[in-house]
Amino acid sequence: MLSQIAQKKIKFKLKSIYRYHLSEIEISNCCEEIIKIINQFNKKKNKKKKLISEKTSIVICYGDSVFSSSQKHLLKNFQSFFQKKLNKFFDTVHFLPFYPSSSDSGFAVKDHYKIDSRLGNWSDITKFSKKNDVMADIVINHSSARGLWFKNFLKGKKPGKDYFLKVNSNFNVSKVIRPRDHQLLKKIDIFKQPEYLWRTFSPDQLDMNFKNPAVLLRFIKIMINLINHGVTIFRLDAIAYLWKESGTKCINLKETHEIIKLFRLICNLLNVESIIVTETNLPEKENISYFGNADEANWIYNFSLPPLLIYSFLFEDSSYLNNWNKKLPQTKKGNSYLNFIASHDGIGMRPVEGIINKNNKDKFLKRLKKNGSKFSYRKVQNKSKKVYEANITIFDALKKSDYDPKGKFFLERFISAHSIMISFEGVPAIYFNSLFGTSNDEAKYIITGNNRDLNRYRWNHKNITEKLKNSKSKQSIFYKNITNLLEIRRKQKAFHPNGIRSSVNMGKKIFCFKRQSVDKKQAILCITNLSSKVQSTKINQKFLTWKNLLSYNNNHISNKMIKLEPFETVWLSNR
C-alpha cells in the first residue's frame, strides 16, 4: 500500500495541474483512482529495477521493418531477425506505434489496447520483453478521428465522452506555435451545437482534452497495460503540445510539465522500474527544460545533435558543434540524453534555432535539397511558413557535399557521424534503416506523397538477409562498421550515459571531446576529422601512450602530433 507521503505527493501534483479547473472533491476523487491503480498493480508485481550502463543501446524500428509475405505475425518475423543479427549489439528495441491506426504510420491511433493484426498480438510484445528491454510510444497528445473514442465522443458515450478538445470561436489562437501548416481548428456540429475541434498534427489526428481528468486516468491505465506486457520505457509522443489555454502559445505550458512529473512520480511508485522519455522537437532550451529538476523526464531526445552533426560534415566545420558542446549541460544521475542521428521522422530544424544563423541554415537546406531532401513546413502564427524538418535518409543527407560533390567519402562520413553519436554523453539510438545505409524510398513517396515515407523503408526478410551474407554489399559494409562501434562501446566504462563529457578545441576541421567514467578510472579522447583532407594537429603529450580503440596501431600519433585521414575517427583510451 502507498504511504501517506506518496499519496500526498500525488494529490499535490494533481492540484498543480487542475487547481483552476476542478473542485477539491474532484481532485480528491482523481487522486483516489490513481492510488487504487498503483496499489492494484503493486500487489501483483515484485520489485524490479532497471540497469542503465554503457551497454544500453537502442534500435528504433517499426514492427514490420522486416517483413515476409509468408509470415502472418510480422513481430515474430522481426524478432527472428533481431535475435540473429542485432541482439548482440542492442539491449533495447523501440517499437514505433504498433496499435491499429488510420494514418501517419501508426501515430493516428484507433485503439491503444490492441495490436495491429498485421503485426501480431500482445503475447509477441511480452515474449520479446523477456530477453530485451522494450520501448513503446504512448501517443498521448492526439487520437484517430476513426477510432472508438471519437465515435463515442460524437454520441456522448463512454469511453470517449469529452475526451477530445473542443473550443469555441472566442478561443484566441493568434499566438499558437504549431509543427504543421494545415487548418488548426475544424468546425463541427456536436449535438446540434457548432464546436471547433483542435488538430495539431493532421485532420485525422484530434487532440485530447486533458482538462478532463478521465483522459489523464485513461492514459495512466494505458501505461500500466504496457508495463503488464513487458514495456518499461515510454516515449511520450508530441508531449509539448498537450495543454492549451486561450491567448498562449499552447506549447510547453506549466500544466504539461506537471502532467509529465505526475507520470514520473507514478513510475517511481510502481514496483516495476520504468523510464519516461519526452519527444519535444523544439529549440534547445525548451527541450532541456523537460528534465525539470530531475523530477520530470528520465531521458530527453538530443534533438540538436542530428542537424548539427550533419551540418558539420557537409560543410567541414565544427564551429557550431563545438560551441554547442561547450554549453550543453551535463546530465544528472537518473537522467540521460537519448542520442540519435536519424529516426522515422525527418531532420528537425527547430532544435538549431539560435544555434545556426539564418544564412547558414538556408545554405544547409539548399545542400540537403541537392542531396534529395523534401521539406515539411510549419505555420508561424497563422501567417508565414518555415521549414519544420528536412525529410531524407541519413545516408542521402551525408552522401555528397560541396567539398565532395561525387560522394567519394560517403562511407567515411556516415560511419564517423555515427561514431560521434555512439560515443557522446547519453544513450545511443540507431534507426533500423541507418544500419544498412538505406537510401530514400522514392517508390513509396511517389505512391503516398508523404515526405516522411522517404525514410520509412521496409525490408523484405529474405532480401536483407542475402545482402548481409554478401560481404561486399553496401548493406553488409554499413552494418559491420556500425555494429563494430557498438560492440566496442559496450566494453568502455567511460561511455556510461552519465560519464563526464568535456570539450576539447582542436580547430574547426576537427571535433573533439573527452569522456570519463563515473568512477574516473577510464578516460577516452574522441577525435574526428570533419574534412575531406588529411588533418594534423598537436596533441597533449599524455595522450601519446593511449591506445586507439578503433585501430590496432597508433601510427597516426608521432612527435606530439596526431594525423587523421579524411573523416577518420579515433577513440584514444587510457586503459
N, C-alpha and C positions, 0 to 999 in steps of 0.2 A: 504493500500500500504506500502511496505517496505521502511523504512527510508534510507537516503543516507549512514548513518553509517553502517546499516545492509548490504546494497549492497556492500559496500567497504570490509566488513569482508568476505563476500562470495568470492569476487574476490581475496582477499589476500590468502585465503585457496586454491583456485584453482591454484594460482601461485606457492604455496608451493608444490603442487602435480605435476604440469605439466611444471614447468619452463624450463626443459631440453627437453621437448617432443612436446610442442605446441607453436605456434606463439602467439603474443599478441592478434591478431584478433580472433584466435580460442578460446583462454581463455575467451575473452570478450563475444563471442557467447555462450559459455557454461554457463557463468555467467548469461546472459540474460535469458537463458532457465530455469535455476534454480529459478530465481526471478519470472518468469512467473508462474512456477509450484506452488510456495509458495503463490503468490497473488491470483491465482485462487482458491486455497484451502481455504484461509482465508476468502474469500468473502462468502463462503457457511457455515462456521463454526463459532460458538461463542466461546469465551474464555472458556477453561475448564482446571482446574488444577487437579493434581493427589496428593492424600494424602498418604504418607508413614508413617507407625507407627508400634507399637508393634503388631497390629492386622494384619499386612501384612504377609502373608504366602502363599506358592505356592505348588501346587501339579503338578508333572511332569507326563505326560501321552501321549499316542497315542490316536487318535480319535476313535480307535477300541479297547482300553484297556479293555472295557467291550462290549461284542458283544451278539447279539441274532440272531439266524437263521431266525426268523420271522420279523426282523426289517431291512428294506432296507437302511435307513439312520442311520448309526451307531453313528454319532454325537448326534442324538436325543436320542439314547439308553444311551450313556454316560451321557448326560445332565440329564436324568431321575434319573440315579444312583447318580449322583453328588448332585442333589437337596435333595435327601433323606438321603444320608449318609455322605457327605463331605462339603456341603455348610456352615455348622455351624462353621467349623474349618479352611477353606481356603477361602480367598477372591480373589485369583488369580489362574488361570489354565494355565499351559504351555502346549499347544498342540504342540507336536513334528510335523515335516512336514506333512501337510495334503494335499499336492499337488499330482497330478499324478506323479508317479515315476517309474523308471526302476530297481532300486536296493537299497541296503543299508537302508531298512526300511524307505524310504521316502526321503533320502538325495541326491539321484540322480534325481533331479527334472526335469521333462519333460516340465512342463508349470506352471509358477509362478502365472498365472492369473486364474487358475482353481482349484477346489476342487476335490480330488479323488472321483469318482462317488459312490464308496462303502460307503464313509463316509457321503456324503450329498452335500450341496451346500453352497454358501456364506451366505445365509439367516440364516443357522444354526449357523455360527460363529457370525453373527450380533446379533441374538437373545440371544446367550449365554452372549455376552458382555453387554447386557442391565442390567444384575444383578451382573455380576462378571468381574473383570479385566481379559483380555486375553493376554497372552504372546505367540508369534509365532516366528518361525525361518525365518530369511532371509538367505537362503543358497546362500551366496554371492561369495564364492571362486570358485565354480565349477557348472557345469550343466550337465545333462544327454547327453550321446552320441546318445540317441534315441529320443531326443526332437526336437521340431520345430526349435529352434535356430541353432542346429548343422546341421540339414538337410539344412537349408537356408545358413549356413556358407559354406557348400560344393558347393552350387550353386552360391555363391556370391550375395545372395538376402537378403533383409531386412524383418523383424528383424533377425539378426544373422550374417550378413556380418561383418567380422573382430571382432566378439565377443570373439573368443577363442584364447588362447595364443599359438602362433607358434614361434619356434626358429630355427635357422639354426645350422649346425654342428659345427660352431665356438663358440657357446654359452658355456661358461665354467660352468659346473655343479659340479665340484670337491669338492666344499665346501658346497653344498646344504644339509640342515638338513631336514629330512623327517620323517613323522609318520608311514610310511609303508615300505615294503621291495620288492614290485614288480618293474618292469622296469618303470622308470620315464617317459621317452620320447617314443612316438610312431611315427615311420616313416610312412608317408602317402603322396600320390601324390595329390596335390591340383592344379587344372588347369595345369596338366602335369608337375608340379614342385614339387620336393621332399621337404617336410616340416616335422618338428618334433613337435608334439602336446604334451603339458605338462599335466601330470596326477598325481597330488599329492597323491590322495587317492585310486583310483582304475581305471582299464581300462575303466570303464563305466562312470567315472566322470572326465570331461575335464575342466581344469582351464580356468577361464575367463581372458580376456585381458583388464585390467583396464587402460592400456596406451591409449586405445581408449576411449575418453570421452563419446561416445554413450553408453558404458557399464555402466559408472557411472550414467548417466542420467536415464538409464533403471532401475537401482536398486533404485534410488530415487523415481521413479514413482511406483515401486513395494511396497515400504514402504508407500507411500501415499494411494495406493489401500488398503493396510492392515488397515490403520487408518480409511479409509472410511467404513470399515466393522467392526469397533469396537476394533481392536487390538491397544494396547497402549504401549506394552513392546516388544522390538525387540531383539532377540538373533542373533548376527552376527556370524554365524557358521564358524569355521575354519579360522577366520579373519586374524590370524598372517601370513598366507601363501600367502596373496593377491598379493603382488607386487614382481616381480622378476627382478634381474639385474645380468648380467654375472659376474662370479668370486666372488659372495657374497654367504652368507648362504641362501638367498632367504626366509628369515623369519624375522619378526619384523623390516622390513625396514622403513625408515623415512616416505616414501610415504604412507605406510599402516596406520601409526599413523595419518597422516594428513587427510586421507580419513575418518577415524573414527571421527576426530574433525569436519570435514565438516558435517557429518551426525548429530553429536551432535548440531552443530550450527543451522542446518535446523530444527531439532526438537524444539529447543528453540524459533525459529521464527514462528513456526506454532501455531495457536490458540488452538489446542488440545495438551496438555502437554503429552509427551511420554518419555520412558526410553530406553536407549541404553545399551545392555548387551553384553560384548565381551566374546567369548568362545576361550580361549587361554590355552590349556592344556600343560603348559610349566613350567620350573623351576620358583621358587617363584619370584625372582627379575624381570624376564621378564614379568611374569603375572601381577604383580602390576604396571608395567610401563604403562599399558593401562588405568590407571586413568588419565594419563597425569598430567597437573597442574589444576585438577578439570575441565578440558575442553574437556575430551575425553569420555571414557565410564562412564555412571552413576553407573553401577554395574559391578563388575567382579566376576567370579566364584572363590570361595575359594578352588582352586584345591588341595592345600597341606593338607587340613583338612581330607578328606576321608582316604588316606593311613596312615596318622599319627594316626588318631583315631583307625583304625583297628589294626595297629601295636601295639599300646599301650595296647589294650585289649587282644590281642593274647599273648603278652609277659609280661603283667602285669607290665609295666614300663612306667612311664610318662616322662622320661628324655627328649626324643626328642620333645615330645608335649609341655612340659614346656619351653624349650629353644626357640622353635618356637614362642610360645605365647608371650614371653617376647619381641621378636624382631619385631613381626608383627605390622606394622604401624596402628595407629588409623585412621579411615576414617574421611573425612571432610563432612560437611553438603552438601547434594545433591549427595554424593557418598555412596556406600554400598558394602559390601561383600555379595555375594549370596552363602549361606552355604548349603551344601548337603553332604550326605554320599554315596548315590547310585544314578545312573542315567541309561539311556538307553544304555550307553556305558559301559566301564569297570572301574577298579580302576587304574587311571593313575600313572605311575612310574616316569615320568619326573619331576613332581612337588616336589618330595622329593630328587632330585639331589642336593648334597651339604648339605642336612639335615640328612639323614640316610646314614651311611657309607656302603661301598660295602659288607662287610661281613654280616652285619645285614640285608641288603636288600636281599642278597642271602638266608639268613635264613627265611626272611619274605616270599619270593616267594616259598620256599620249603614247608612252612606251608600252604600257600594258595593252593598249588598243592594237598596236602593231603586232604584239605577240598573240592576238586572238581574243582579247577580253571583250565581253559585253558589260554594260553598266546598268545598275539598278539605282533609281533615284528616290529621294525623299522630298517632301514639300516643306518649305520653310514658311511657317505662319500663313499657310494657305496661299502663298504668292509664288515666290521663285522656287526653282528646283536645284538640288545639289546631289552630287554622286554620293550614294549611301554605301555602296560596295562595288568592287570590281569582280565580275563573275568569270573565273578562269581557273584551270587546274594549276597547282604549284609547279608542275613540270613545264607547262607552256609559259607561265609567268617568268620563269627563270631561264628559258631555253635560249633566248637571244637578247643581246643588249646593244646599245650604241657603240660600245667598245669591242663587242664580239658579235657582229651582225650575222655571221654564218653559224653561230652556235657551236664553235669549236670546243668550248669548255662547259657545255651544258651539264655533263655529268658531275664535274668537279664543283660547279656552283650549287647544284642540287644537294649533293652529299654534305658539303661544308655548311650549307644553311641548316641542314638537319643536325649536324654535329654541334652547332651553337645552341640550337633549341634543346637538344638532349642533355647538354652539359650545364645549361643555365639553371639558376635557382628556381626550384619548383618541381612539379610532376610533369613529365613529358607525355603528350598525347599525339599519336600519329594517325592521320586519316588513312583508312584502308587503301584507297586508291593511290596514295602517295608512295606506299611500299613498293609499287610496281611501275612508278614513273608514268602513270596513266595520263594520256592526252585528253583534250577537250572532246566531249561526246557530242560531236556536231550532228550526228544522225538523230539522236534523241531530241536535241534542241530544235531541229527542223520540224519534227513531229509536234512537239508541245509548245514551242515558242517561249518556254520558261527559261530565263537566263541561268538560273541555278542548276538546271538539268545538265549544263555543260560539265559540271563537276560531280555528277551523281551516277557515274557509270556502274553497271552491274556486270560481274564477271561470270561467264559460264565455268562451272567447276572443272570440267574436262579441259577446257581451253587454257585456263590459268595454270593448272597442274602440269600440262605439257610444256607451257612456256618456262616454268620454273625448272623443269628437267633439263632444258637446253641452257647450258652454262653461258652461251654467247648471246642469248636473247636479252633485249632491253630489260624485260621484267625481272629476269634472274639476276642481272647485274645490280639493278637498283635494290632489289630485295636483300641480296647478300651484303651490300655495303651498309644499308640502314640497320639491318639486324645485327651486324657486327658491332656497330656503335652501341646498340642497346645492350649487347652481351658484355661489352667492356664496362659500360656504365654500372651494371648490376654489381660489380665487384669493387666499386670505389666508394668508400665511406664519405669522401669529400663531396660526392654527388647526392648526398641526402637532401631531400627537398628543402630542409631548413639549414643546410650547410651555408656558412658565411660566404657572401659574394662581395668582391671588391673590384673596382675599376682600375685598369692599367692602361695608360695612354701610350700608344706606340705609333702615333700619326694616323692620318685619315685613310691610308690604304690598308691598315691593319685594325682588326677588332680584337681586343684582349681583355680578359677578366680572370680573376683568381677565385677559386673555390676552396673552402676549408671545411673539414669535417666538424661535426658538433663537438667532438672531444678534442679538436685541434691537433690531432696526430697526423692527419694526412692533408696535404695541400696539392692542388693541381692548377697549373697555369694553362689556360685555354687560349690559344693564339690562332687567328685565322687571317690569311691573306685574302683580301676582298677584291683583288685586282687580277687582270689577265696577264700581268707581267711578274717576273721574279722580284721579290722584295727581300732586302736585307736590312736588318736593324740591330741596334745594340741591345744586349740583354744583360741583366744583373748577373754578376759572377756566381751567385749562389744557385742559379738555375742551371749552370753548366753541367753539373753531375746528375741532374734529374733525368729520369728515363721517359721517353716518349711512348705513351700507351698505345698510340696508333701506328707505331713502326717498330721494327726490330733493331733499329740502329739510331744513333744520334749524330749522324754525319752532317746534318744540317746546322749543327752548332760548332763553331770554332772561333777562337780569338775574340771572345766576348760578343760575337755576332751570331744572329740566327738568320738562316737563309730559307725562305719559303717559296715553293713553286706556285704557279698561278692557282689561286683558290684552294691552297693547301691549308689543312688544319692540323695542329699538333696539340696534344694533351701532355704536358710535362708534369710528372708526379714525383714527389719527394720519397715515395716508397712503393 
